Each structure stands twice: as structure tokens, then as C-alpha cells.
Amino acid sequence: MEGDAYLGELASGIIYLLAGTRLVLLGVRTREAPERLLGASFLAFGVSGVLYSIAVFESLAAFWTPLNFAARVAFLPSAVLVAVFTARVFRPDDRWARWLVRGVAVLLVAGVGGSALKGDWEGFSLSNGWFWLEWVGYTLPFGWAAAEALHQYLQARRRVRVGLCEPSVCNRMFLWSLYGLIQMLSNVVLIGQYAAYERENVFSSTWDFLYGGTILAALVVMWFAFFPPKIYLHWINRTTPVSL
């Protein structure tokens, strides 16, 4: 990736670390598991982003491969915890949801482990079949989260109309669904980025720009979903369900 893209990912990683810490502390205070699960996911996501970012510094050039591999490993619990969060919040009584979580974990571990055994420690090679197991493993949880949150959002809209749900809660469902969709888009962009790298052994500035844009968009949506400004909440609570 280009330097600017790495700086953006470094900033994103730091913000995810802050957001994750706030959610974990909130979960500790309220003794609610969902906040702790999502907070832990964001913490792992933040660590991964920071590791990917610092690998570009010239002073750490000798550690390029181990830092990128460490970033991949750090992302594993992030994706798995998103799946656990979705199962716990939206499908607590469905056995298939628990098996889906296990499947995500197997895909991620097999993908990272298999590609490493074939010498692709960084995970940038699309021609390595193990890459696709890993890619499905970290894309599936966000698609699942988006689908479940969208379903709940549509139901919440009806409850808002009869006063059984607060508009801000309904809006949070919408934002979480949007976050999942943006993360899926980011993973699709990642394919183009890695394909360019595999051909030219350098990250394309165009793909870097697109990837950085999706990271920023997801970050903004995540922050508004869980740490909305008061003026935003005031606006949401005054609007009709149609405008959410």
C-alpha cells in the first residue's frame, strides 16, 4: 500500500482500539455480553490495522513479513467475534447459527494456516487457493451481520410507527447493517488490490484509494452507530421512520 493509505489505516486502527475499549468497559459495567463481544472484536481489528500500518515504515522493513502475518492472525478473532455477536444477539436459539460461527473459525484458521504452509505468509496471493478460504471466512460474518440487522431494522420500523421502539434504536439497526455491507465491499476491493500487487509486486494507488475510502466509510458508520453525537440522536428521534 502507499504511505497515505497506511497512515489512514493506522488512524483507523487507533480509533477501533479506542472504540473497542469503550465498548468493553461499557460491557463490564452493564454485565452485557454483546458489548464485550463487539468491543473485543474492535480491539482485535484495531491491533490488526496498526500492525499492517507500521509494516510500511522503513525502520521496520526487515519485519515486513512477520508484521503482516501477525496482522492476519490478529484479525482472526475480530471476524469470529462478529459472527459470535450476530449469533448471540440475533439467533440465540438457532443451532445452525452456532455451527456457522464454528464454520467461520475453521475457514479462517485453515486459510491462514494453509497459505502460510505454502509460503504465503503475508496472504497477498490470490493464486494460492488457501487465500479464498480465508477471504470467505472474514467476509461471511459481515454479510451475515448485515442481513440480520437489516431484517431487524425493517421490523423495528413498524414498531416505531406504533410507539414500541425508539427511532434511535431502529436507526442503530440500519447503521449496523450498513456497516456490514461496507465491510463486505471493502473485502471485494481488497481482491482488486491484491490482484494488482500479485501482478506488479506493488500496491496500486487507485486500489489503495478505494480501499481507504471503504475503511473510512465503515469507521464513520460504526462511530455513529455506537457513539452517536447528541445532535444526531436529537435529529433521529424527531424524524419519521420513513426517513431513517
N, C-alpha and C positions, 0 to 999 in steps of 0.2 A: 504494500500500500504506500501511497505517497505520504510525505510528512504531515500535511494538513489533515489527511484522513485519520492518521494515527493520533494527532492531537485531539480531534473530535471524539475518537473512540476512548481516549484517555479521560477526557472530560465526562463522557457518558458513563464510563466505568466508575468514576468517583461519585457521580450523582446516584448511580444504582447502589453503591455502597452506603451512601447516606440514607437513601430511601429504604433499603433493606434493614438498616439499623433501627430506623424509626418504627418500621412495622414489627420487627422482632420485639422491641421494647414495649410497643402497644400490646402485642400478644401476651407478653409476660404479665403486664398489668391487668389485662382483661381475662387472662387464662383461656383465650380463644386460640384454637389450633390453626384456623385458616390464616390469620395474620402472621403467625410464626412460620408457617409453611411458605407463604409468599415472600415474607421478609428474608428467609433463608435462601430462597431462590434468587432474589435480587442481589443478595450478598455474593453468592457464587457467580452470578452474571457479572457483577462489578469486578470481582477478582480476575475473571477471565478477560474482561476488557482491558484492565490495567496491564496484565501480563502480555497480551497481544501488542499493546501500545509501546511498552518500554523495550520490546524486542527490536524496534527500529533504531534505537539510539546507537550511535557508532561505538560508544564506550562499551556496549554490551553485545557487539557484533559476534563475538565468539560464542555467545549463549543463544544465538538465534534459534537453533533447532530445539534445545531443551525448553526455552521460554515458550515457544509456540506449542510444543507438546503439553507443557504444563497448563497453558491456556485452554487447550482442548479438554484436558482432564477436569479442569475447574468448571467447565461448562456442563459436564455430565450431570451433576446433582441439580443444577439450575433447571434443565429441561425435565428431569424426572420429578422434581418438586412441583413444577407447574402441572404435570399430569396428576400427581397426588392431590394437589389443591383442587383440581377440577373434579376428581372422583369424590373427594371428601365433601365438597360444597354442593355439587350438582347431582351426583349419583351415589349417595352414601349407601344405598341398599341394593345396588346392582352388582352382581358378581362379575359380569363382563367388564365393568369399569376397572375392577381390581386387576383383572387379567390384562387389560390394556396397559395399565401402569407397568406391570411386570414386562410386557412386551416392549414397551418403550425403553426400559432399562436394559433389556437384552440386546436390542438393536444398537444402542449407544455403546455399550461395553464391547460388543462383538465388532462394531465398525471401527472404533478407535484401536482396540487391541489387534484386530486383523491387519489393518493398514500399517500399524507400527511394526508388526512382524514382517511385513513385506518391504520395510524400509522407508515408508512414507510417514515419518514422524510428525511432520507439520500438518498433514491432512489436506494438502492443496491439490492432490492429483485426482481428477475426475476419472481417469482411465483405470484407476485402482477400484475394483468392484466393491471393496470394503467401504469406500467413501460413501456410497449410496445408502448402505445400511445406517451409517452414522447420520447422514443427511435426513433420512426419513425419521430417525429417532429424535432429532431435535426440531423437526418441523411438525410432526404429528401432534405433540402436546399443545402447540399454539393454535393449530387448526381445530382441535377438539375444544379448547377453551373458548375460541371464537364462536363455534357452533352452539355450545351450551349457553354461553352468555347472551347470544342473540335470541335464542329461544326464550330465555327468562326475561329478556328485555321486552319482547313482544307481549308476553303475558303481563308484565308489570305495567305496560302502557294502559291495558284495560283496567287494571286495579287502580291506577292513578285517577282515571275518569270517575270512579265511584268513591274516591277518597280512602282507599285501602292501602295505598302505597305512596310514599313521598316522592315527588319528582326527582329529587337528588339521588335517591336510591335507584330509581329507574334509569337515570342518566348514567350512573356508575356502571350498570349492566351494559349499556350501549358502548361506553368508553372501553370497557374491558374486552368486549367483542372486537371493537375497532383495533385495539392494541394487538390482539391475537392475529388479526388479518394483516396488520402492518408487519408483524414479525415474520409471518409466512412470506410476504412479499420480499422482505429483507433476505430471507433464505433463498428465494428464487434468484434475486440479484446476485447473491453470493456465487451461484453456479456460473454466471457470466464472468464474474470477477476471477474465479479460479480457472476457468477455461482459458481466459486471456493470459493468466500467469503461466499455465502449463505450456502454452504455445511460445511465449516470448520471454519467460523467466523474469518477468517484471509485472507489477500490478498496473493495470490501466487506470489513468487519471479519470477517464469517463466513468468506468465502473466504480471507482472509488467514490466519485461524487454522488452517484446514485445510491450506493450503499450507505454513505454517510447521511444522505437525506432521509433514508428509511430509519436509520438509527435515531436521528434527531426527532423525527415524527413520532416514533414509538415512545421515546422518552417524554415528550410533551404530553401525549395522551395518558401515559402511565401516571404522570405527576398530577394531572387534572382529575384522574380517577380516584386517587388515594389521598392527595393533599391539595384539594381544590381551594383557590383563593376565595375569601368571603364574598367578594363582589360577584364571582362566578356562581357561587351557590345561591346568592340572592337572585341573580338573573334566572337561573334554572327553576327555582321554586316559584317564580312569578310567571313562567311561561306555561303554555298548554302542552299536553302530551304530544301533540302533533309536531311541535317544534323541537322536541328533544333530539 
